Amino acid sequence: MVSGSRASNSHNQIPSASTSNVRMNVNNSNPSDSISKAIAQYTVDARLHAVFEQSGESGKSFDYSQSVKTTTQSVSEQQITTYLSKIQRGGDIQPFGCMIAIDESSFRVIAYSENASEMLCFNPHTVPNIEGRCDLLSVGTDIRTLFMPSSAVLLEKAFGAREITLLNPLWIHSKYSGKPFYAILHRIDVGIVIDLEPARTEDPALSIAGAVHSQKLAVRAISRLQSLPGGDVKLLCDTVVESVRELTGYDRVMVYKFHEDEHGEVVAETKRPDLEPYIGLHYPSTDIPQASRFLFKQNRVRMIVDCHAKPVQVIQDRQLSQPLCLVGSTLRDPHGCHSQYMANMGSIASLAMAVIINGSEDEGAGGRNAMRLWGLVVCHHTSPRSIPFPLRYACEFLMQAFGLQLNMELQLASQMLEKHVLRTQTLLCDMLLRDSPTGLVTQSPSIMDLVKCDGAALFYKGKYYPLGVTPSEAQMKDIVQWLLNHHGDSTGLSTDSLADAGYPGAAALADAVCGMAVAYITQRDFLFWFRSHTAKEIKWGGAKHHPEDKDDGQRMHPRSSFKAFLEVVKSRSSPWENAEMDAIHSLQLILRDSFKDTEATASKAIVQTHVKDLELQQVDELSAVAREMVRLIETATAPIFAVDADGCINGWNAKIAQLTGLSVEQAMGKSLTHDLVYKESEEAVRELSASCFKG
């Protein structure tokens, strides 16, 4: 969990939804998948919020691990609305600054924090009222009367700007105490919110010099990032945490990465030597709610100065229809659940910064909608800590550069992966041309080299060809039958949990085979990829359970987050990413075409063989007929002879040899008309022969 819950400032109710971890048709990466997951996660977040709220003011009875496991219970739309309203319009701010909201047209105050009067008039010579407060401020006060004339003019000009946030921060002074403030402005639905953070120096020049110095440090850090060799995301993340720690001075700085299934992982860390390491920590998606993630895309830096500090209430005009929207406020108070989490882990202060990269086409076109929250850079400190707005602004500048650099590295990695997939597919296709389909699992490379998996298999013509960690042959036949019975009209299926997919034999497979991707090659031939349970791959170097931590599994703490994550992914593999499914689908199309060609070639060969068999049969039959004719001619009692097309003798039986006195040897090859008949009969014999040949 990170710096405070942030929520969407949308006023629409988010419907309850659930998403399946089973994806049908491997060639169909549904663009709405990520949206469905996010909506479903809102319901889970709302359920956890409701359970925490019911646990009492301190939240001590909140059993974190058990609550994460039971978040599948239904959540009403009212609970979701209440949850979002609590985060967006909680009505409290942190006490390190004060807040004033005004009506934009009249400059009249419509809301203010309880500490605003005291903070603005903090002066030994100011006489407080009987309650110990300076009554300088109330609903309806003209805000220009609270600040020095030059500051009032500065504010008035800023109120007229179209993009008011581009002017932040303004350097203004209280009229009553002369105290300088950073004024951070933003517009909301009912007016303008002004966050006032006390400046550390009375001299504006020193403040400007400090801001310039912060920017110089950020530029130097950006140069370090840009000078790194390409192709190493880990090195990039390690470098940015070092730079941020140098820039801000926090005890611990981490890079959190969000995975496709919404869970998070600490992928880089630098810390004070005596602190427990969190590198490698995985935590469930509920640790950083979807509402918080969405808001990080707009408000990219979030600071909590002291999680133990008592929040300050916001007083507002009773005519306002609902509590003031604080989602854009730099002072917004963290949710009690998050404050408790921070306290349990020994972190008193924090700074969280969004890491934004280019989104996919599914996530919208153009502008901020095309951006994706890849992760967060999070800083923790074991004592209260505040850094001025200019330094936070410099950090945001650094995060923008980091996001651009990271985006390039991820694109490069994606291109390298595509090349690997294409190269592997080319080699696999070459195997198909030279060998039978069984070469896909018996030779190298194999289909296991196409995507990350623990095992793979080919089910071809009723035979099973396994590779790596796979089900037994009997289990495989059972899986095939289940696919045919329940998913026979599909072209493929992928799941990170065969149990959740409804396969009845999942329990027998245990943790060895949890996830499966299958591509249908024909109606009876299949390619399979298998993955073992996620926990096998997850290792965290953090401290183990301590005997004195009797509620270790219940308290909100990184250890309980890790335990909850392992519980969530029990009997579940790592999810199949879209790029992996695209690679499988490409191979599927190639194999389908190859199998069709093979079948067509086989069918053609069968036909040709049948024709040849018929031809040979006809030749044999003709030979038999010819032999029978020769026998009949030779044994006939009548004189018989035969001539060819040229009229030469090619058949001469014993009877005609007896009558003519010419033996077979003497007659064969002689011309009937020229050699064997009288001259006066030649013409008649010639005509008779011609008639015979004509039929």
Protein Blocks (a to p, Z undefined) as FASTA:
>chain_A
ZZhjaddfbfbdcddddddfbdehjklccfklmmmmmmmmmmmmmmmmmmmmmnojnomm
pcfklmmmmmmpccdfklmmmmmmmmmmnopacfkbccddddfklopafbdcfklmmmmm
gcfkbccdfkopacfbcehiafklmpcfklmmmmmmmmmpmblmlmpccddddfklopac
dddddddfklccddddddfbfblklmmmmmmmmmmmmmmmmmmmmmpcehilklmmmmmm
mmmmmmnopabdcdddddfkopacdfbdcddfkbccfehiacdfklpcfklmmmmmmmmc
dcdfblkbccddddddfkbmbdcdfklpckbccdfklmmmmmmnopabdcdddddddddf
knogehjllpccfbdcddddfbdcdddfklmmmmmmmmmmmmmmmmmmmmmmmmmmmmmm
mmmmmmmmmmmmmmcfklmmmmccdfklmpgcfbdcddeehiacdehjaddfklmmmmmm
mmmmmmmmbgbdcdfbfklnopaklmmnmmmlmbdcdddfblmbccddddddfklmpccf
bdcddfklmmlmmpgcfklmmmmmmmmmgoiacdddfklmmmmmmmmmmmmmmmmmmmmm
mmmmmmmmmmmmmmmmmmmmmmmmmmmmmmmmmmpcbdcddddfkopafbdcfklmmmno
pafklmgopafklmmmcfklmmmmmmmmmmmmnZZ
